[in-house]
Amino acid sequence: MAPQTPEELTAAVERDGIEFIFAMFVDMHGKPCAKLVPVAALDQTLSDGAGFAGHAAGPMGQTPADPDLIAMPDIATYTPVPWRPGLAILMCDPHVEGKPWPYAPRVILKNQLAALADRGMSLYAGAEPEYFLVRKGADGTLRVADELDDAGLPCYDAKGLTRSYDFLTTVSKTMNTLGWANYANDHEDGNGQFEQNFQYADAMTTADRMIIFRYMVHALAQQRGMLATFMPKPFGDRTGNGMHLHVSLWDRAGTTPLFPDRSDPRKLGLSPLAYEFIGGVLAHAPGLAAVTCPTVNSYKRVSAGAPLSGAAWAPTFVTYGGNNRTQMIRVPDGNRIEIRLVDGLANPYLALAGVLAAGLDGIDRSLDPGEPNTENLFDLSPGEVGLRGMVQLPPTLAHAADELVADAALREGFGKVPGGAYVDYYAAVKRAEFAEYHAVVSAWEIGRYLTL
């Protein structure tokens, strides 16, 4: 049971032999930022928070002239770090001058969930993080860490799992020590690619765990002389890294699910509320992509052609269907929907906030998503796509940023900040990121145009 009071936290720290605490929050990009707090100073940190120069941390809506960003710990997030005895993590909500800072991703999701509770509902989520284990050569090139992992169809390969057994089981045991209930670990579709799953929970808990999971995988890989990457498309000829989100609405107490309905005439087992939620996510998918696919590299995964293994497993069009992995939204059963438009570098707080804002707009406007798509969308030609009138996902981060700022529901959902609307700030950062990338002359351009 997670501690809820300072007294319970003190008892947990003594029980677990904790000597230092990471007071942690994330920036827009999902980078974990922390201060290492000795346990002797924990009481002061709980009452006063940990101070940061927000401008130095990352895109947090601050300049060097602004007052300190104060990270206030959330006691219930207390998480010992099993591979580093004596260390624990407390996730924090950044504040400025005594008020929650509206640029902070965790604060944005917390505000969204509070508004959802006012509607008498709660959001539950599960995440499916994918990553590659790689090594980096002296020339900067990447190669798969396991040199024997070169099969043409490596997905679910037992031999590949065996060679990475030590690493995968260490991550699994660590998750289970923390009470996350790891239930599956598999070799994914790319050489050197893996996925490790843990039990769903309320949306905030799942987002916190995703931040810690990525930190955990990075740290454990580096201990073994490898690098872990959640980059959406580290290899052009292999499947990219997704972080599919399984989401569902429940009553406010989290005891009654609101998505299942056995009488569903569309035979997916969903309630009218669930279909309206799907309708909202579909309606706002182009703008939502800026948050769920937040990097330049993301768009080399979305809408990508088939890699060596034969399938991209990433969405191309704004569609939904049943248990069909070529759709942007898959409905594996009536309890949840799987949103496949989320990649490995998505900030989980912002991704869940965006999904929730889109879905609630669908509910508010009683949007009907239409009949589920049953086709293999990876096989459609451009002409067939045109005949069906399907909406294509944005081709670049710049296009997605334009869609985001034009989306009124997402603008409202992400909230206001001192400078205006958070989506405008977010889009400005992402447009600058795209412009920086676009200014680089690539080897592809040299090869194609040098002597044209």
C-alpha positions as CSV (number, residue, x, y, z in Angstrom):
1,M,0.0,0.0,0.0
2,A,1.4,3.3,-1.0
3,P,2.0,5.8,1.8
4,Q,-0.5,8.6,2.0
5,T,0.8,10.8,4.9
6,P,4.2,12.1,5.9
7,E,4.2,9.7,8.8
8,E,3.5,6.7,6.5
9,L,6.2,7.9,4.1
10,T,8.8,8.1,7.0
11,A,7.9,4.6,8.0
12,A,8.3,3.3,4.4
13,V,11.6,5.0,4.1
14,E,12.9,3.4,7.3
15,R,11.5,0.0,6.3
16,D,13.2,0.1,2.9
17,G,16.5,1.5,4.1
18,I,16.2,4.6,1.9
19,E,19.0,7.1,2.2
20,F,18.2,9.4,-0.7
21,I,15.1,10.5,-2.6
22,F,14.8,11.7,-6.2
23,A,12.4,14.6,-6.2
24,M,11.3,14.1,-9.9
25,F,9.2,15.8,-12.5
26,V,9.3,15.8,-16.3
27,D,9.5,18.6,-18.9
28,M,7.5,18.8,-22.1
29,H,9.6,16.2,-23.8
30,G,9.2,13.7,-20.9
31,K,12.7,14.1,-19.7
32,P,12.9,13.2,-16.0
33,C,14.4,16.0,-14.0
34,A,15.4,15.5,-10.4
35,K,17.2,16.6,-7.3
36,L,18.9,14.1,-5.0
37,V,17.5,14.8,-1.5
38,P,19.1,13.2,1.6
39,V,16.5,11.5,3.8
40,A,17.6,13.9,6.6
41,A,16.1,16.7,4.5
42,L,12.9,14.9,3.4
43,D,10.6,16.7,5.9
44,Q,11.8,20.0,4.6
45,T,11.3,18.9,1.0
46,L,7.8,17.7,1.8
47,S,6.8,21.0,3.2
48,D,8.8,23.4,1.0
49,G,9.4,21.4,-2.1
50,A,12.6,21.2,-4.1
51,G,13.7,24.3,-6.1
52,F,14.7,24.3,-9.7
53,A,15.6,26.9,-12.3
54,G,12.8,26.0,-14.6
55,H,14.3,27.5,-17.7
56,A,17.3,25.1,-17.3
57,A,15.2,22.0,-16.9
58,G,13.6,22.2,-20.4
59,P,10.5,23.6,-22.0
60,M,8.6,24.6,-18.9
61,G,7.3,28.1,-19.8
62,Q,10.1,29.9,-17.9
63,T,12.9,32.3,-18.8
64,P,16.1,32.9,-16.8
65,A,14.4,35.9,-15.2
66,D,11.5,33.8,-13.7
67,P,11.1,32.7,-10.1
68,D,12.0,29.2,-9.0
69,L,10.0,26.2,-10.1
70,I,9.2,24.4,-6.9
71,A,8.6,20.6,-7.2
72,M,6.1,19.5,-4.5
73,P,6.3,15.8,-3.9
74,D,3.2,13.5,-4.2
75,I,3.7,11.2,-1.3
76,A,1.5,8.4,-2.8
77,T,4.1,8.0,-5.7
78,Y,6.8,6.8,-3.4
79,T,8.8,4.2,-5.4
80,P,12.0,2.5,-4.2
81,V,14.6,1.9,-6.9
82,P,15.4,-1.9,-6.5
83,W,18.5,-1.8,-8.7
84,R,20.0,1.1,-6.7
85,P,19.5,0.2,-3.0
86,G,19.0,3.2,-0.8
87,L,17.3,5.3,-3.5
88,A,13.6,6.1,-4.0
89,I,11.6,8.3,-6.3
90,L,8.9,10.8,-5.4
91,M,7.0,12.2,-8.5
92,C,6.4,15.9,-8.0
93,D,3.9,18.6,-9.2
94,P,5.8,21.8,-10.1
95,H,4.6,25.0,-8.5
96,V,5.5,28.6,-9.0
97,E,4.9,31.2,-6.3
98,G,2.7,28.8,-4.4
99,K,0.4,27.7,-7.3
100,P,0.5,24.6,-9.6
101,W,2.4,25.5,-12.7
102,P,0.1,25.1,-15.8
103,Y,3.0,24.4,-18.1
104,A,3.9,21.2,-16.2
105,P,2.7,18.0,-18.0
106,R,1.7,16.3,-14.7
107,V,-0.3,19.3,-13.6
108,I,-2.1,19.4,-17.0
109,L,-3.2,15.8,-16.6
110,K,-4.1,16.3,-13.0
111,N,-6.4,19.2,-13.9
112,Q,-8.0,17.1,-16.7
113,L,-8.6,14.2,-14.3
114,A,-10.1,16.6,-11.7
115,A,-12.6,17.9,-14.3
116,L,-13.4,14.4,-15.3
117,A,-14.2,13.5,-11.6
118,D,-16.6,16.5,-11.6
119,R,-18.4,14.7,-14.4
120,G,-18.6,11.6,-12.2
121,M,-16.1,9.6,-14.1
122,S,-12.4,8.4,-13.9
123,L,-9.9,7.3,-16.6
124,Y,-8.0,4.1,-16.5
125,A,-5.1,3.3,-18.8
126,G,-2.5,0.7,-19.7
127,A,0.6,1.3,-21.7
128,E,2.6,-1.0,-24.0
129,P,6.1,0.4,-24.2
130,E,8.5,-0.8,-26.9
131,Y,12.2,-0.2,-27.1
132,F,15.4,-1.4,-28.8
133,L,18.6,-2.6,-27.1
134,V,21.5,-1.2,-29.1
135,R,25.1,-0.3,-29.1
136,K,26.6,2.9,-30.5
137,G,29.8,2.7,-32.6
138,A,32.7,5.2,-32.5
139,D,31.4,6.7,-35.7
140,G,27.9,7.2,-34.1
141,T,26.2,4.4,-36.0
142,L,23.7,2.2,-34.2
143,R,23.7,-1.6,-34.2
144,V,21.5,-4.1,-32.4
145,A,23.2,-5.0,-29.1
146,D,22.6,-8.8,-29.7
147,E,24.7,-9.4,-32.9
148,L,22.9,-12.8,-33.4
149,D,19.5,-11.1,-33.5
150,D,19.3,-10.9,-37.3
151,A,16.3,-13.1,-38.2
152,G,14.1,-11.9,-41.0
153,L,11.0,-12.5,-38.8
154,P,12.2,-12.0,-35.2
155,C,8.9,-11.3,-33.5
156,Y,8.3,-13.7,-30.5
157,D,11.6,-15.4,-31.2
158,A,12.3,-17.7,-28.3
159,K,16.1,-17.7,-29.1
160,G,16.2,-13.9,-29.0
161,L,14.3,-13.9,-25.7
162,T,16.8,-16.4,-24.3
163,R,19.9,-14.4,-25.3
164,S,18.3,-11.3,-23.5
165,Y,16.9,-13.3,-20.6
166,D,19.1,-11.7,-17.9
167,F,18.1,-8.2,-18.9
168,L,14.4,-8.9,-19.5
169,T,13.9,-10.9,-16.3
170,T,15.7,-8.2,-14.3
171,V,13.3,-5.6,-15.6
172,S,10.4,-8.0,-15.0
173,K,11.4,-8.7,-11.4
174,T,11.9,-5.0,-10.7
175,M,8.4,-4.2,-11.9
176,N,7.0,-7.0,-9.8
177,T,9.0,-5.9,-6.7
178,L,7.3,-2.5,-7.2
179,G,3.8,-4.1,-7.4
180,W,3.2,-3.3,-11.1
181,A,2.2,-6.8,-12.0
182,N,4.3,-7.5,-15.1
183,Y,2.3,-10.0,-17.2
184,A,4.2,-10.4,-20.5
185,N,7.7,-9.8,-22.0
186,D,8.3,-10.4,-25.7
187,H,10.6,-9.9,-28.6
188,E,8.9,-7.5,-30.9
189,D,8.9,-7.2,-34.7
190,G,12.2,-5.5,-35.1
191,N,15.6,-7.0,-34.5
192,G,16.7,-6.0,-31.0
193,Q,13.2,-4.8,-30.1
194,F,11.3,-5.7,-27.0
195,E,8.0,-5.0,-25.2
196,Q,7.3,-5.4,-21.5
197,N,3.8,-5.0,-20.1
198,F,2.4,-4.2,-16.7
199,Q,-1.1,-4.1,-15.3
200,Y,-3.3,-1.1,-16.1
201,A,-4.2,1.4,-13.4
202,D,-5.7,4.8,-13.0
203,A,-4.4,7.2,-15.6
204,M,-2.1,9.2,-13.3
205,T,-0.5,6.1,-11.9
206,T,0.1,4.6,-15.3
207,A,1.7,7.9,-16.5
208,D,4.0,8.0,-13.5
209,R,5.0,4.4,-14.0
210,M,5.8,5.0,-17.7
211,I,8.3,7.7,-16.7
212,I,9.9,5.4,-14.1
213,F,9.8,2.5,-16.6
214,R,11.7,4.3,-19.2
215,Y,14.2,5.6,-16.6
216,M,14.6,2.0,-15.3
217,V,15.2,0.4,-18.8
218,H,17.7,3.1,-19.7
219,A,19.6,2.6,-16.4
220,L,19.6,-1.2,-16.5
221,A,20.8,-1.2,-20.1
222,Q,23.6,1.2,-19.4
223,Q,24.8,-1.0,-16.5
224,R,25.2,-3.8,-19.1
225,G,27.1,-1.7,-21.6
226,M,24.1,-1.2,-23.9
227,L,21.8,1.6,-24.7
228,A,18.0,1.4,-24.7
229,T,16.1,3.6,-27.1
230,F,12.4,4.4,-27.2
231,M,13.0,6.5,-30.3
232,P,10.1,6.0,-32.6
233,K,12.2,5.0,-35.7
234,P,15.9,4.3,-34.8
235,F,16.3,2.1,-37.9
236,G,14.7,2.9,-41.2
237,D,14.3,-0.7,-42.3
238,R,12.8,-2.0,-39.0
239,T,9.5,-1.6,-37.1
240,G,9.4,1.5,-35.0
241,N,8.7,1.9,-31.2
242,G,5.1,2.5,-30.2
243,M,3.6,3.1,-26.7
244,H,0.1,2.0,-27.4
245,L,-2.4,3.3,-24.8
246,H,-5.4,1.2,-23.7
247,V,-8.0,3.5,-22.1
248,S,-11.4,3.1,-20.6
249,L,-13.8,5.3,-18.6
250,W,-15.2,4.2,-15.2
251,D,-17.4,5.8,-12.6
252,R,-15.8,8.3,-10.3
253,A,-15.0,5.6,-7.7
254,G,-13.3,3.4,-10.3
255,T,-15.6,0.5,-9.5
256,T,-17.9,0.4,-12.5
257,P,-16.6,0.3,-16.1
258,L,-18.6,2.5,-18.5
259,F,-17.3,1.1,-21.8
260,P,-18.7,-2.5,-21.9
261,D,-22.1,-3.3,-23.4
262,R,-23.0,-6.8,-24.5
263,S,-26.0,-5.6,-26.5
264,D,-23.7,-3.6,-28.9
265,P,-25.3,-3.9,-32.4
266,R,-21.8,-3.4,-33.9
267,K,-20.6,-6.6,-32.1
268,L,-17.6,-5.0,-30.5
269,G,-19.1,-5.1,-27.0
270,L,-19.0,-1.3,-26.5
271,S,-21.5,1.1,-25.0
272,P,-22.8,4.3,-26.8
273,L,-20.6,6.3,-24.5
274,A,-17.5,4.4,-25.7
275,Y,-18.4,5.0,-29.3
276,E,-18.8,8.7,-28.7
277,F,-15.4,8.7,-27.0
278,I,-13.9,6.9,-30.1
279,G,-15.6,9.5,-32.3
280,G,-13.9,12.3,-30.4
281,V,-10.5,10.7,-30.6
282,L,-10.9,10.2,-34.4
283,A,-12.2,13.8,-34.9
284,H,-9.2,15.3,-33.1
285,A,-6.5,12.8,-34.3
286,P,-4.6,15.2,-36.6
287,G,-4.0,17.7,-33.8
288,L,-3.6,14.9,-31.2
289,A,-0.8,13.5,-33.2
290,A,1.4,16.5,-32.3
291,V,1.3,15.2,-28.7
292,T,1.2,11.5,-29.2
293,C,3.9,11.5,-31.9
294,P,5.9,14.4,-30.6
295,T,9.2,14.3,-32.5
296,V,10.5,14.8,-36.0
297,N,11.4,11.1,-36.0
298,S,7.9,10.1,-35.1
299,Y,6.6,10.7,-38.6
300,K,9.1,8.2,-40.0
301,R,7.2,5.6,-38.0
302,V,3.6,6.9,-38.7
303,S,2.5,6.1,-42.2
304,A,5.8,4.3,-42.8
305,G,6.1,1.6,-45.4
306,A,6.6,-2.1,-44.5
307,P,10.0,-2.8,-43.0
308,L,12.0,-6.0,-43.6
309,S,9.7,-8.0,-41.3
310,G,6.7,-7.2,-43.5
311,A,4.4,-4.8,-41.5
312,A,4.9,-1.4,-40.0
313,W,2.3,-1.9,-37.2
314,A,1.8,1.9,-37.1
315,P,-1.3,3.7,-38.3
316,T,-1.6,5.6,-41.5
317,F,-5.3,6.7,-41.5
318,V,-7.8,8.0,-38.9
319,T,-9.9,4.9,-38.5
320,Y,-11.1,2.4,-35.9
321,G,-11.9,-1.3,-36.0
322,G,-12.2,-4.4,-34.0
323,N,-9.3,-6.6,-33.2
324,N,-7.4,-5.3,-36.2
325,R,-3.9,-3.9,-35.7
326,T,-4.0,-1.9,-39.0
327,Q,-6.4,0.7,-37.5
328,M,-5.5,3.8,-35.5
329,I,-7.9,2.6,-32.8
330,R,-8.2,-1.1,-32.1
331,V,-11.0,-2.6,-30.0
332,P,-9.6,-5.8,-28.5
333,D,-12.7,-6.3,-26.4
334,G,-15.5,-4.3,-24.8
335,N,-13.6,-3.3,-21.8
336,R,-11.2,-0.8,-23.5
337,I,-9.9,0.7,-26.7
338,E,-6.3,0.7,-27.8
339,I,-5.0,3.9,-29.3
340,R,-2.1,3.0,-31.6
341,L,-1.2,6.7,-32.5
342,V,1.2,6.9,-29.6
343,D,5.0,6.3,-29.9
344,G,7.8,5.5,-27.5
345,L,8.8,9.2,-26.9
346,A,5.3,10.5,-26.1
347,N,5.0,12.3,-22.8
348,P,2.5,10.0,-21.1
349,Y,0.9,12.9,-19.1
350,L,0.3,15.0,-22.2
351,A,-0.7,12.0,-24.3
352,L,-3.4,10.9,-21.8
353,A,-4.6,14.5,-21.3
354,G,-5.0,14.9,-25.1
355,V,-6.8,11.6,-25.5
356,L,-9.1,12.5,-22.7
357,A,-9.9,16.0,-24.1
358,A,-10.6,14.5,-27.5
359,G,-12.8,11.7,-26.2
360,L,-14.8,14.0,-23.9
361,D,-15.5,16.3,-26.8
362,G,-16.9,13.3,-28.6
363,I,-19.1,12.6,-25.7
364,D,-20.3,16.2,-25.4
365,R,-21.2,16.3,-29.1
366,S,-22.5,12.7,-29.3
367,L,-20.1,11.9,-32.2
368,D,-20.8,8.7,-34.0
369,P,-17.6,7.1,-35.4
370,G,-19.5,5.2,-38.0
371,E,-19.1,1.5,-38.7
372,P,-15.8,-0.2,-37.7
373,N,-13.3,-0.7,-40.5
374,T,-12.5,-4.3,-41.2
375,E,-9.9,-4.0,-43.9
376,N,-6.2,-4.6,-43.9
377,L,-5.3,-0.9,-44.3
378,F,-1.6,-1.7,-45.0
379,D,-2.7,-3.2,-48.3
380,L,-4.6,-0.2,-49.7
381,S,-3.3,1.7,-52.7
382,P,-3.4,5.5,-52.8
383,G,-6.3,5.2,-55.3
384,E,-8.3,3.0,-53.0
385,V,-7.7,5.3,-50.1
386,G,-9.1,8.2,-52.1
387,L,-12.2,6.3,-53.0
388,R,-12.9,5.6,-49.3
389,G,-12.4,9.3,-48.3
390,M,-10.2,8.3,-45.3
391,V,-8.4,11.0,-43.5
392,Q,-4.6,10.6,-43.5
393,L,-2.5,11.4,-40.4
394,P,-0.2,14.4,-40.6
395,P,3.0,13.7,-42.7
396,T,5.4,15.7,-40.4
397,L,5.6,17.3,-37.0
398,A,5.2,20.7,-38.5
399,H,1.8,19.7,-40.1
400,A,0.7,18.1,-36.8
401,A,1.6,21.3,-34.9
402,D,-0.6,23.3,-37.3
403,E,-3.5,20.9,-36.7
404,L,-3.0,21.2,-32.9
405,V,-3.2,25.0,-32.7
406,A,-6.4,24.9,-34.9
407,D,-8.1,22.4,-32.6
408,A,-10.5,24.2,-30.2
409,A,-11.2,21.1,-28.0
410,L,-7.5,20.3,-27.5
411,R,-6.8,24.0,-26.9
412,E,-9.4,24.0,-24.1
413,G,-8.3,20.6,-22.8
414,F,-4.6,21.5,-22.3
415,G,-5.6,24.7,-20.6
416,K,-4.4,28.3,-20.2
417,V,-0.9,29.4,-19.2
418,P,0.3,32.9,-18.4
419,G,1.3,33.4,-22.0
420,G,-2.1,32.3,-23.5
421,A,-2.9,28.7,-24.4
422,Y,-0.6,25.8,-23.7
423,V,-1.1,24.4,-27.2
424,D,0.4,27.6,-28.7
425,Y,3.5,27.3,-26.4
426,Y,3.8,23.6,-27.2
427,A,3.4,24.1,-31.0
428,A,6.0,26.9,-30.9
429,V,8.5,24.5,-29.3
430,K,7.7,21.8,-31.8
431,R,7.9,24.1,-34.8
432,A,11.4,25.2,-33.6
433,E,12.4,21.6,-33.3
434,F,11.2,20.9,-36.9
435,A,13.0,24.0,-38.2
436,E,16.2,23.0,-36.6
437,Y,15.9,19.5,-38.1
438,H,15.0,20.9,-41.5
439,A,18.1,23.1,-41.5
440,V,20.4,20.1,-41.4
441,V,21.7,18.9,-44.8
442,S,21.5,15.1,-44.7
443,A,23.6,12.4,-46.4
444,W,20.5,11.5,-48.4
445,E,20.4,15.1,-49.9
446,I,24.1,15.0,-50.7
447,G,23.8,11.7,-52.4
448,R,20.8,12.7,-54.4
449,Y,21.6,16.3,-55.4
450,L,25.3,16.9,-55.2
451,T,26.0,16.4,-58.9
452,L,22.5,16.6,-60.3
